[in-house]
Amino acid sequence: MINIKTPNNLNNKRHIKSLPISGGSGISFKNAIIIKSDAGENYDALEHLAIDLMGISMGIKMEVKGQFHINQNGRYYDIHTVVTSSLGNTYETEIYFDVTDCIT
């Protein structure tokens, strides 16, 4: 598994500035992208949109291969396994979303 470098703060990106998200880059539990309660029941679609926009901002196509949910220290996370390709090589990484505000 490799680590795809994502923007340091998604809210600073023009494309997603108005989306109900905050937090970090999504590379770990500690740096999860936080989906705010404003997203409501549509938080899964918002996660996919954020992944698409991250790929666009990096100039690569990011395809979600899988997704699972986990409770970590009382917080709820959606973790997406994402596949990218570059120079004929395929890479997998995980992107972490904190969805606690949407579930509780």
DRENKEDREN-213339 format. One record per residue (C-alpha): x, y, z; residue in one letter. Coordinates in pm, 1 decimal. Example, Ala and Ser with C-alpha at 12.3 -4.5 7.8 and 13.67 -1.06 7.14 Angstrom:
// residues 2
+----------+----------+----------+---+
:       px :       py :       pz : r :
+----------+----------+----------+---+
:   1230.0 :   -450.0 :    780.0 : a :
:   1367.0 :   -106.0 :    714.0 : s :
+----------+----------+----------+---+
This chain:
// residues 104
+----------+----------+----------+---+
:       px :       py :       pz : r :
+----------+----------+----------+---+
:      0.0 :      0.0 :      0.0 : m :
:    124.0 :    346.2 :    -82.5 : i :
:     20.0 :    677.0 :     57.6 : n :
:   -134.9 :    914.0 :   -193.7 : i :
:    -64.8 :   1268.8 :    -86.3 : k :
:   -393.4 :   1455.1 :    -57.0 : t :
:   -450.4 :   1826.0 :     -1.6 : p :
:   -362.0 :   1935.9 :    353.5 : n :
:   -698.5 :   2099.4 :    412.4 : n :
:   -982.4 :   2015.4 :    176.6 : l :
:  -1172.5 :   2331.9 :    269.3 : n :
:   -899.8 :   2539.3 :    103.2 : n :
:   -976.1 :   2387.4 :   -236.6 : k :
:  -1201.6 :   2597.0 :   -458.3 : r :
:  -1403.4 :   2298.7 :   -583.8 : h :
:  -1518.8 :   2180.2 :   -244.7 : i :
:  -1511.9 :   2496.2 :    -38.3 : k :
:  -1888.1 :   2500.6 :     10.2 : s :
:  -1927.8 :   2129.4 :     93.2 : l :
:  -2013.4 :   2030.4 :    452.8 : p :
:  -1669.5 :   1886.2 :    527.3 : i :
:  -1370.2 :   1980.4 :    737.4 : s :
:  -1073.8 :   1813.1 :    896.7 : g :
:   -759.5 :   1672.4 :    747.6 : g :
:   -630.0 :   1498.1 :    440.4 : s :
:   -803.0 :   1163.9 :    498.6 : g :
:   -482.0 :    960.8 :    521.6 : i :
:   -549.9 :    821.5 :    872.3 : s :
:   -795.0 :    818.4 :   1161.8 : f :
:   -612.7 :   1117.7 :   1310.8 : k :
:   -632.8 :   1311.8 :    983.0 : n :
:   -977.4 :   1196.2 :    872.0 : a :
:  -1199.8 :   1412.0 :    655.5 : i :
:  -1491.3 :   1508.5 :    878.1 : i :
:  -1835.0 :   1492.0 :    720.8 : i :
:  -2054.3 :   1746.8 :    899.1 : k :
:  -2411.7 :   1675.7 :   1004.5 : s :
:  -2533.9 :   1910.5 :    726.4 : d :
:  -2467.2 :   1623.4 :    484.0 : a :
:  -2746.6 :   1423.2 :    649.3 : g :
:  -2826.7 :   1091.1 :    487.3 : e :
:  -2630.4 :   1186.5 :    174.7 : n :
:  -2292.5 :   1156.3 :    343.3 : y :
:  -2189.6 :    852.2 :    135.2 : d :
:  -2243.7 :   1043.0 :   -190.4 : a :
:  -2048.1 :   1333.6 :    -42.0 : l :
:  -1757.1 :   1099.8 :     36.9 : e :
:  -1747.3 :    982.0 :   -325.8 : h :
:  -1764.0 :   1341.5 :   -450.1 : l :
:  -1475.5 :   1440.1 :   -220.8 : a :
:  -1267.4 :   1148.9 :   -353.3 : i :
:  -1341.6 :   1249.0 :   -714.1 : d :
:  -1246.8 :   1610.2 :   -642.3 : l :
:   -924.7 :   1506.3 :   -466.8 : m :
:   -829.0 :   1310.1 :   -776.8 : g :
:   -909.7 :   1604.9 :  -1001.2 : i :
:   -701.2 :   1837.5 :   -784.3 : s :
:   -406.8 :   1595.3 :   -816.9 : m :
:   -463.0 :   1527.0 :  -1186.7 : g :
:   -533.4 :   1156.1 :  -1138.1 : i :
:   -838.2 :    931.9 :  -1154.6 : k :
:   -930.5 :    779.1 :   -820.1 : m :
:  -1162.6 :    478.0 :   -830.2 : e :
:  -1329.4 :    344.3 :   -516.0 : v :
:  -1265.3 :    -29.0 :   -497.0 : k :
:  -1428.7 :    -92.0 :   -160.1 : g :
:  -1561.2 :     64.0 :    156.0 : q :
:  -1604.4 :    -45.2 :    515.6 : f :
:  -1726.0 :    108.7 :    839.9 : h :
:  -1553.6 :    102.1 :   1176.3 : i :
:  -1608.3 :    237.5 :   1525.6 : n :
:  -1280.2 :    367.9 :   1667.0 : q :
:  -1277.7 :    513.7 :   2019.2 : n :
:  -1644.1 :    613.7 :   1999.7 : g :
:  -1611.4 :    778.0 :   1655.0 : r :
:  -1762.3 :    632.1 :   1337.2 : y :
:  -1552.0 :    611.4 :   1022.4 : y :
:  -1608.0 :    515.6 :    661.3 : d :
:  -1285.4 :    394.3 :    505.9 : i :
:  -1266.2 :    381.1 :    128.0 : h :
:  -1009.0 :    171.2 :    -55.1 : t :
:   -909.3 :    373.8 :   -360.0 : v :
:   -721.5 :    256.5 :   -669.6 : v :
:   -516.4 :    486.3 :   -891.3 : t :
:   -289.5 :    427.5 :  -1187.6 : s :
:     26.1 :    609.9 :  -1287.2 : s :
:    284.9 :    524.5 :  -1549.5 : l :
:    142.4 :    175.7 :  -1594.1 : g :
:    144.1 :     96.1 :  -1222.1 : n :
:   -166.4 :     50.6 :  -1007.0 : t :
:   -172.5 :    172.6 :   -648.1 : y :
:   -414.6 :    123.5 :   -358.2 : e :
:   -463.7 :    347.1 :    -57.3 : t :
:   -729.6 :    413.9 :    203.4 : e :
:   -913.2 :    741.5 :    261.3 : i :
:  -1068.5 :    796.3 :    604.6 : y :
:  -1393.7 :    983.6 :    663.3 : f :
:  -1523.9 :   1063.1 :   1012.4 : d :
:  -1903.6 :   1035.2 :    983.4 : v :
:  -1985.3 :   1052.9 :   1353.5 : t :
:  -2191.7 :   1372.8 :   1316.2 : d :
:  -2408.3 :   1206.0 :   1049.8 : c :
:  -2480.1 :    894.2 :   1251.6 : i :
:  -2534.6 :   1022.7 :   1604.6 : t :
+----------+----------+----------+---+
